[in-house]
């Protein structure tokens, strides 16, 4: 395969505030449903550590709950205690030993909480079986899940404090960045979308009201992390449902979030309504990422069936994104970045323990 001019765009560094990332092929957050009482386990070290050994540019932890009731499942990892943060620090230390930075994704599942993990068929986890009452912006159910209890204003403000406290712990654990999970139909997204938020108080109504929780969360997190630490947010750019959250809504909101201290937007979509009609195909979310990047003027990451190095490179060269996220492809191939570098002519140093297995053309 012909090489690109060195370095290919995918293997150019990127700087966000004081964080320098060696290249632009990053690992997206992927839930593992393997924690015990929110505590990450040896599995998390092996799982995330494999991507560091494979020289991903940056690794984002799985959706890490800011409170017990914020977990998607009771097997989700969390960071609502100092003990959890200490365990995360061990994982972060190993990833750093491989020269790879880490961002922690902070999350609250809202009305999509207390579900069974995929290997048990999903569905609601009854309180009698370790589940709990779910909460949301309004008494509107997601699919066949039970309707949540609508949060009071005081409880909403506690959610904001929970995100800020979790961000402090992420900093203490040694993370290099923090990402607020505002996508995929979880609590932040539930507030944003009129399909799930019919409140009539200051946290509902028009776009300003529905985005208040997200704006307050961004401000609170920005206030407690170092000035030099970048703040990411992951957004579903559209619900893919008529009358729902749209790309125009996203493009209008992002500059406000940038003013509050967001440095980078991970662009995804969907997850908030079963009526969603998603045009799934290779790179299907790239037009959304391009729109946010061009119209909102902020560095963005793109994801969605990007599985080959040339595909990732083309997306960057074409101006659709600044960073490419892999998820399932990294599960299939933890050394995806190493292969991409070999195929495209990028410069990545292999771990000394693995150098006997270098791809032809790789840099020693």
Secondary structure by P-SEA (a helix, b strand, c coil): cccccccccccbbbbcccccccccccccbbbccccccccccaaaaaaaaaaaaacccbbbcccccccccccccccccccccaaaaaaaaaaaaaaaaacbbbbbbbbbbcccccccccccccccccccccbbbbbcccccccccccccccccaaaaaaaaaaaaaaaaaaaaacccbbbbccccccaaaaaaccccccccccccccccccaaaaaaaaaaaaacccccbbbbbbbcccccccccccaaaaaaaaaaaaaaccccccccccccccccccccccccaaaaaaaaaaccccccccccccccaaaaaaaaaaccccbbbbccccccccaaaaaaaaaabbbbbccccccccccccccc
